[in-house]
């Protein structure tokens, strides 16, 4: 029960972050991007893609785990089909995050911390079935 509660909180946090990122990218990102110089704009675009990659990979992993908790698939199947979180080096990298607009920097920071937590959950799940 405790593991399910912990997982639910992590899942809900990821979903909330995903919605917040979607809203930022749809409404505020174009305004922030326009205010930047060309080289800054390039770094900005790289960081928005990194944010998107983190969120996509976390949600895919969390949805697979949700299917495990619902009894739809086994843990072995979920981990075998999904594999470990892909491209960890890319997702954990950072290109001058501090120089990013405040809302993007906040999203990047929170998504990095959540990605680390999900990566630890993935590692724990893999150890349990090994």
Secondary structure by P-SEA (a helix, b strand, c coil): caaaaaaaaaaaaaaaaaaaaaaaaaccaaaaaaaccaaaaaaaaaaaaaaaaaaaaaaaaaaaaaaaaaccccaaaaaaaacccccccccccccccccccaaaaaaaaaaaaaaaaaaaaaaaaaaaac
